[in-house]
């Protein structure tokens, strides 16, 4: 493809007002809000993979805003105000998704979420006081009298081993990440956004008041503004950012006869997470067992983490049950020294909306709207 036709130059590859790097959740929500705020903008999204390549279609499909133990840990690290600000962003993002898409379109189900607690870290009185303490500010955000509540009476029915306490969050749900991505793609394309796949932006430069993007092809793209939404991979274009990749490994079991639970489940500050996928189990995480090894952008799976997840499934989630593992994969999250997303202008022509810290599903609508306001100067 050395020579573009005039038709190609004046359509697919025409200079754009805005080029967005990355067609994952943040890139697509940003395109959606940019078009809503300024419908006449010409927007092109460039994606390096055949489909979004990162975490958007490779996660666990949780519609969550933080488990009890994760929020307790976050409060210790970042303080109560910042932790609650982040929870509010996540919760608002989930509400936004349900306003834009029907439950059926994205296979959204609200079976509630649960935090599994062993007796090692919390006794029952600690737990109750932490729940009461968190429920007070969460009432304003979530609108429930009690966002978190003790639900240990469900343990026997769920059949878990070695778990002393269960904390329930009825406001939590689950969805189909692939269908959400497809629905978003269809929506932004219907608004006039061009999405091109298999094009990796290698570098960019400012030329005559525009941004010139050099790609893996022998031609370049031109835009007035560039928005980087490649999350874990953003440092390839913006090396100064406080972001590092974190791999999340996942697998799905075969169907399980009379699976005794539904919902999304968190364990060990959310480092382990599982859910029902129909009558199968999707389980992921355990990167806290090998932080250094999992600080990578290589999208493969490793025996150590897979064995640890299999051990947890066999010993804790499904003791004594028969199943096989049918699918294994990994996704790359964007982490950093703190969990707050980076939404900023790098210079007059380059912006970024990155570092979702493993919560891209929930954060992306709010982050997309925030960066659209920043780039258009329109608050409404």
Secondary structure, DSSP 8 states (H G I E B T S, - for coil): --S--HHHHTTTTS-EEEEEE--SHHHHHHHHHHHHH-TT--EEEE-SSSS--SSTTSS--EE-S--HHHHHHHHHHH-HHHHHHHHHHHHHHHHHHHHHS-HHHHT-B---EEEEE-TTT--HHHHHHHHHHHHHHHHHHH--S-SEEE-GGGHHHHT-SS--EEEEETT-EE--HHHHHHHHHHHHHHTT-EEE-S--EEEEEEETTEEEEEESSSSEEEEEEEEE--GGGGGGT-TTS--EEEEEEEEEE---TT----SEEEETTTTEEEEEETTEEEEEE-GGGSTTTTSS------HHHHHHHHHHIIIIISTT----EEEEEEEEEEE-SSSS-EEEESSSSEEEEE--TT-HHHHHHHHHHHHHHHHH----
